Amino acid sequence: MENLINLHYLDIRGAKSIERMPIGIGKLTNLQRLSNFVIGKGDGHYIGELKNLPNLKGDFCISGLENVNGQHAGEVKLNEKLGIDRLVLQWSSNFEKDARNKEAEEQVLDSLRPQKKLEQLNIDNYGGAKFSSWIADSSFKNMLSLELCNCTSCKSLPSIGLLPLLKDLSIIGFDEVQKVGAEFFGENQLKPFVSLENLHFQRLPNWKEWDPCEGEEQVSKFPNLRELSIRECPQLLEKLPTRLPSLLKLQIYECPRLTVSISSFPSLCELSVRGCEELLDECSFSAKEVISLKTVSLSDISKFNISTKMKMLRFASSEHFHIPGWKELESLSQNGLGLVGHHFITIKDCPQLVSLETDEEGLKLDKIPSVESLTIWNCKRLNRLPKFLDALSFLTVVSIYGCSGLISFAENNFPPALNKLEIWECENLQNLVDEKENNKSMSSNICLLEHLDIRYCESLICLSSRGDICNRLRHLQVYNCSSLSSLFLNTKLPTMLKQLEIWNCPMLECIAQDFHETSDLECIKISGAQNIKSLPTGLDKLNHLQEIQIVNCSNMLVSFKESELPTTNLR
């Protein structure tokens, strides 16, 4: 490779099998872009070849730094490579922690000080016990992004608050850090993190205390912070910093001892909390000063300490409302939550959930219609949906998966605007609409359902006793419903149906009496329906039919005569 003296660009990203750089790469003096310089075991001195590549610019990564000593690293003169604006310094993630030479790695990091106009710095798998002072040097006035990842031996964080233009900061995988305090902000620093917008902590298993050093002064340490994320910090106690006037997005995951207070975050738009000791809101701001949350995700919160007034202000009109994996939740109402006011609702993996609303009589029905989408996954004990389902006048999409306790979808009518309904793996579902009460008010002509997809519902015998329940239905898919004996008891299909798919329904005896009223059908697919003996009559009337597929229907006697097939479109 040393003969390629005119080479300008060398990109080896993704070539993970490369263990070392070829000898003589330092002779490629015209090289401007080099994605990664890999140092192999025993080749530490080859890092010195970088001193002969003065024109490097853009993104640059040095990996295999566990094979380098401080003397060799000093030969690189990284601070003289003025074109490099994004730098990754990477040690091996497979390097055994107990065998690492902390002092040697500290010397290497000391020697790899980059040029002052650097914009982005990543340090991965560093094994030293402390960071070099240059990392927090305020002379790095162009530094916008800093990520420190898997620095498992470091006991404290550098004084990152001194970096004047830093916008994004990620601290990930620090096993030894127990406290974040004054050293993080910078000693005697009155205005740290003046530009920081995104702050992310993850996997600090022994972190117990975050001292925001707020004191009596009313100056925020994070005046422009927009997003704060703390994940997998199981020992973290007490509360978050209180003075975050610009905070818009807060994420707390797997911090079971942390009290999450949002009292002083009036501009918060997105809140995601999964696993914490307490969610607290003692906001003293007026209703006009508090912005309602647009996206809410809550799960595994031991104590929900929010007044009814604040719940209405914060939680009552979100765009997206998620409940993922809340193990002890039996009803949304037990924490004063509910369906009222939200637009897109998703509830997943709540094994104890029995009902969505317990106090349905006291609900303000004028606020319910805002619900547009409802998704429920793997809530095994959920035995019914709310009675007011048909009052959700804007509800267009419902998806229900793995709710084995559910017997029927609705007690009365379908929601009037419902366009798409998916029900999968609800083995005790017996019918879509509970018709045992002889509901006289049921009306199909206001039902807008066009897509119906039913799969793996082993107890379902019939979709409905009324064939006109879904007159506007265009796509009907029924898969693996082993007890299904008929689609509609009146043996009529919806008149606007375009696509009909029946798979693995061995008890199904009849699709319909005829096709006379379903002239829009374009596709018929039937497989694994051994009890069906014949297709409905009137196949020749389906002038829009493009595809017909019959598979594994051993008792069906099909003999297509030319006069029995439509004359156009069939492929």
N, C-alpha and C positions, 0 to 999 in steps of 0.2 A: 504493500500500500504506500510505502514511502516515495514511490515514483509518481504518485498522483499529485504532483506539486501544484496543479491548477484547480484542485478540488475545492469547491466553496461550501458544499452542503453535504452533511452526513447524518442521516437520521436512523437510529437503531432502536427506537422505541418499540416495545413489544417483543424484541428478540431476547427473551429471557434466558436462553441457553448460552449466551455469550458470557464467558467467565473472565475475560481480560481483553484489553485493547492490543492490537497488533504492534509489534516493535517498529519504531520509526515513525509513529504517527505525529511526533513532534516536528517532523520535516515538512508537514503539510501547512506551511506558513500562511497560505492564502485561505485557509479554512475559516469560514465565518459562522456557520451554524453546525454545532455538534450537540446532538440531543443528550448523549450520556457518555461519560468517560468511566469505564469499568476497570477497577483495579483488582487483579487476581491475587490469590494467596501466594505470598513470597515475592510479589511484584511491587511492593510499596514504593520502591525508588522510582518506578516508571511514572509516578504522578508528576515528577519533575519535568516531563516532556511538555506539560501544559504551559510552561513558561515561554515556550517558543511559538505559542498560538495567540498572538496579541490581538487578533481581529475578531475573536469570538464575540457574538452578540445574541440578544434574545434570550430564550430559555436554555438553561444549562444545568445538568445533573452530574454530580460525582458520586459514584456508588462503590461499595467495597472499601470504605474508609477504615474498617477494622483491621485492614492489612497495611496501614500506613502509620509511620511514626511522626512526631512533631517536626523533626528536622527535614524530612522529605516534604511534608506539607508546606513548610515555609518557602520551599523553592518555587512553588506555583505562582506566587505574587498575584493572588486573585484580586487584590485591591487595585491592580493596574489595568485590569480588563474592564474598561469603562463601558463597553457595549453590552455586558451581561446585565439584564434588568430583572430576570427571574431565576432564582438559584435554588437547587435542591442538594442538600448534603445528607448522604444516606449511608448508614452502617447496616450490617446484615441483621435481619430480623431473626435469623437462626443462630446467632452467636450466643453461646451459653452465658447467662448473666454472671454466674460465679467465676467464670474464667476470664472475664473481661478485665482489661487493664485500664482502670478508671483514669489514672494520672496520664497515661499515654493518650487516651481519647480527648482529655481536656486540653492537652498540648496541641493536638491536631486541630481541634476547633479554634483554639487561640490563633493558630497560624493561617486559618482560612478566612480571615476577615475580608469581606467583599468590598467592592467600590461603593462610595457613599450615595450614589444615585439609584441603588438597588430598590426595586418596587415590590418584589415578592420574595419571601424566604421560607423554605421548608426544611426542617431538621428532623430526620427520621431515625429512630432506633439508636440514638446517642446513648452511650454507656457511662459517661462521666457523672460525677456527683454534683457538679455545679456547672453553670453556663459561663461562657466568656463574657466579659463586661461589654464587648463591642455590640452584642446583640441588642442591648437596650440603650445604645448610644444615641443621644438626641441629634447627632449630626446626620443620621439616616433620615433626612427630611423628606425623602420621596417614598419611604416604605409605606405601602398600602395594605399589604397582607402578610401575616405571619402564622405559620402552623408549626407547632412543636408536638411531635407524635412519638409515642412509645419511648420516652426518655425515662426509663423505669428506675434509675438510680438517683435521679435528682430529687433533693429533699425540699427545695424551694423554687419558686419561679423567678425569672429575671425581672428587672424593673421596667416592664414593657410600657407602663404608663408614660414614660418619657418620650416615646415616639410620637412626634407631633401630628403626622398625617395618617396614622394607622387606622384603617377602616374595618378590617376583618382579622379576627384573632381566634385561633383554635388551639386548645390545650387538651391533648388526648393521651391516655395511657401513662399516667404518672403514679406509680405504685407507692412512692415514699412520701409524697406531699401530704401533710396533715393540716396545714393552715395556709390560707391565702390572706395576706394582710398588707401591711405598710410596704413591704419589699416589692410587692406587685405593682403598686401605684408609683413607687419612687419616693425615697425619703424626702420629707419636707416639700413634696410636689403639691402645689396648691390647685393646679388645674390639670390633672392627669387625664389621659384618654380623651382629649378634647375633640378628636375626630372619629372615635371608634363607633361603628354602627352595628357590627355583628360580633357577638361573643359566644363561643362554644366550648363547654367543658364536657369531657366524656372519659369514662373509665378511670376515675381517681378513687380506688377502693378504700383508701385510708384517710381521705379528706374529711375532716370533722368540722372545721370552722372557717367561715368566710367573714372576715372583719372588714367591712366596707370603709372603716376609718372616717365615718361621717361626722362624728363628734357633734358639737353644738352648731357649727356653721351650716348654713343652708345652701352651701354650694354642692352641686351634684358632681360625683366622681366620674359619671358617665353621662354628660349632658346631651349627647347625640345618639345614644344607644337605641337602635331600632329593634334588634332581635337578640334575645338571650335564650340559650339552650344549655341545659344541664342534664346529662344522661349517665346512668350507672355509677352513681356516687352514693353507695349504701350507708355510709357513716355520717353524711353531712347533716348537721343539726341546725337548730334555730331557724332564722328567716333569711330571706334574700335582702339585698340592698333596697332601701326604701325610696331613694331619690333617683328615679329613672323617668324623668319627665317626658322623654320622647319615645318610650318603649311601645312598640306596636305588636310584637309577636313574642310570646313566652312559651317555651317547651320544657317540661320537667318529666323525665322518664326514669323510673326505677331508683327513686330516692326516698325510701320508705320512712325515714326519720325526719324528713324535712317538712317544715310548715311553709306552705306556699301562700304568701299574702299578696293580693293584687290591689290592696287598698289605695296605694299611692300611684297607680298606673291608670289614670283616667282616659288615656288615649289608646289603651290596649284594644286591638282588633282581633287577634288570633291567640287563643289559649289552648294548649294541649298539655294535660297533666295525666300521667299514668304511673301510679304507685307513689303516694306520698302520705305523710302523717295527717296533714290537715290542709284544707283549702279555705282560706280566710279572706273576707272582704269587709272591711270596716270603713269603707270609703266615706269621707266627710264632704266630698265635692257635691255641688248641686246637680240636679238632674240634667241641666243644660250643659254642664261641664263633662259629663260622663258619656263616652261613646259606647253604644251597644256592640257586643262582640259579634264579629261576622263569621268566624269559624271557631267552633268549640269541640274539643275532644277530651272526654273525662273517663277515667278508669281507676279502680282500686285506690280510692281515697278513703282513708279510715274515718275522717271526721269532716263533715261538710258544714262549715260555720259561716253561713251567709244569710243575711236577713231576707225576708220575703220581698221587701222593697228593692234590695240590691239585685236579687234574682230577676226581678222584672226588668230592671234597668240594664243589667249585664247580659242575661241569658235568654230573654223572651223573644228575640226577633233575629236570631242568627241565620245566615245563609246556609251554613253547613254545620250539622250537629252530629257528632260521632260518639258512640259508646263502644270502645273496643276492649274485650277481655276483662270486664269487671266481674271478678269471681264471686263476690258476695251479693251482688245487686239482685233484689227480688222484684223491684218495681221502680220505674223512674220517679214515681211520686214520693218514695221514701226519702229522697233528698230534695224534694220540692221542685224536681225537674219534670218535664213532660214534652208532649209533641207540640203544644201550643206555640205558635209564632215562628217555628223553624221552617225552612224551605226544603232542604235536602238532608234527610235523616238516615244514618247508618248505625245499626246496632249489631255487634259481632261477638261471638264467643262469650256469652254470659250464661253459664250453666245453671244458675239459680233463678234466672228471670222467669217469672210466672205471668206477669201482665205488664203492659206499658203504662196504663193509667189505672189507679185504684179508686180515685174519687171522680168518676165520670160525670156524676150529677152536678158537681160544682164547677165544671169547666165553662169557660167563656167561649161559647161556640162561635161568636163573631170573629175570634182570632184564630180559630182552628184552620179555616180554609187555605191559609198560606202554604201548607205542606204541599210540595210538588213531587217529591220522590221519597220512597220509604224502602230501605233495604234491611233485612233481618237475616243474619247468618248464625247457624249453630247455637241456637238457644233452645236446648233440648226440653226444658220444662215449660216453655211458653205454650199455654193451652188455648189461648184465644187472642184475637185482635180486638181493639176497642169497638164498642157498639156504634160509635159515631163515625165509623169508617165512611159511610155513605154521605157524611156531611163535609168531607174533604173535597171541596168543589174544584180545587186546582191540582189534585193529585193525579199525575199522569203515568207514573212508573212505580210498580211494586215488584220487588224481588225477595223471595223467601226461600232460604236454603237450610236444610238440616234442622228443622224444628219438629221433632218427632211427637211432641205433645199436641200439636195443632190438629183439630178435627175438621174445622171448616174455615174458609177464608173470610167470609162475611156473614153476619147474622141477618142483614136486611138486603139492601141493594148494593150493587157495585158502586164505587165512587163514580159520579156522573162523567168526569173527564178522563177516567182511567183509559190509557191507550195501550199499555204493555203490562202484562202480568206473567211473572215467572215463578213457579213453585217447584222446587227440586228437593228430593230426599226427605219428604215429610211422610213417613211410612204409615201414620195413623190418620192421614187426611181422608175423609170419607166423601166430602162434597165441597164444591166451591162456595155455594151459598146455602146456609142452613134453611131448608124449606120445610122443616118439620112443623113449624108454627103456622103453616098455610098462609104465608104472608100475601095478603091481597094487594098490598101497595107496590109490589114489585113490578117494575116497568122496564122493558128492554129497549124501547125506542129512544131512551135518553142515554143509553150506555154506548160509549165511544170506543170500547175495547176493540183493538185491531190485531194485537199480537198476544197469543196465549200459548205458553210453553210449560207443559207439565211433565216431570220426569221422576222416576223412582218413587212413586207414591203407591205403595203396595196395597193399601186398603181402599183406594179410590175405585168405586164401582161404576159411577156415571158422572159425567161433567155437570149435567143438570137434567131435571125432569121436564124442563121447558126448552124446546129447540130454539126459541127466539130470544133467549137470554142475552145473546151477543150477536145481534143481527148485523152489526158492522164488522164482525170479525173477518180478517183477511188472511191471517197466518195462524194455523193451528198445528202444534207439534205435541205429540203424546208419546213418551218413551218409557219403556220398562215399568208399566203399571200392570202388575200381574193379575189383579182382580177386576180390572175394567171389563165389563161385559157389554156396555153400549156407550156411545158418545152422548146422545140426547135421547131420552125415552120416547119422544114423539117421532123418532127416526128421521128427523129433518136436519139438514146442515144449514148453517148461517148462509143467507142468500148472497152475501158479498165475498164469500171465501175464495181466496186465490191459491193458497198453498195448504195442502193437507199431508201431514207426515205421521204415520203410525208405526212404531218400532217396538217389537217384543212385548206385545199385549196378547198373551196366548188365550185368554178367556173372551176376548172380544168376538162377538158373533155377527154384529151388523154395523156397518158404517152409516148407512142411511137407506131409506127405501128407494130413492131415486135421485138423479142429478138434475131434475127438471128445473129446479129453482136456484141452482148454483152454476149458472152459465159462465161465470167469470173465472172458474177454476183454471189455473195454469199448470199446476204441478200436483201429482198424486204419487206418494211413496208409501208403500206398505211392506213391512218385513216382520217375520216372526209372529204372525197372527194366524195360528193353525186352525182356529175355529171358524174363521170366515169362509163361507162356501162359495160366495159369488159377489161380484161388484154390483153396486146399485145400477138400475136400468137408466137409460138416457145418456150413456157415454157419448153417443154420436151428437148430442146437443152441446157438448163442451167445445165450442168453436175457438176458445182461447187456449185450450190445452196444449202445452209444449212438451211435457215430460210425464211419463207414467212408468212406475217401477214397482214390480211385484216380486218379492224375494222370500223364500222359506215360508210359504203359505201352502202347506201340503194338501189341505182339503179344498182349496179354492179351485173351482173348475173354470178355467179361462180359455175361451176359444174366440179370438178376435176375428170377426169377419169384416170385410172391407166396409160393409154397410153399417157396422157398429162403431166405427171410428170416426172422429171428426175429420173433415176434409182439408183443414188448413192447420199450420203452425206446428203440428206434432213432429218432434225430432226423432 
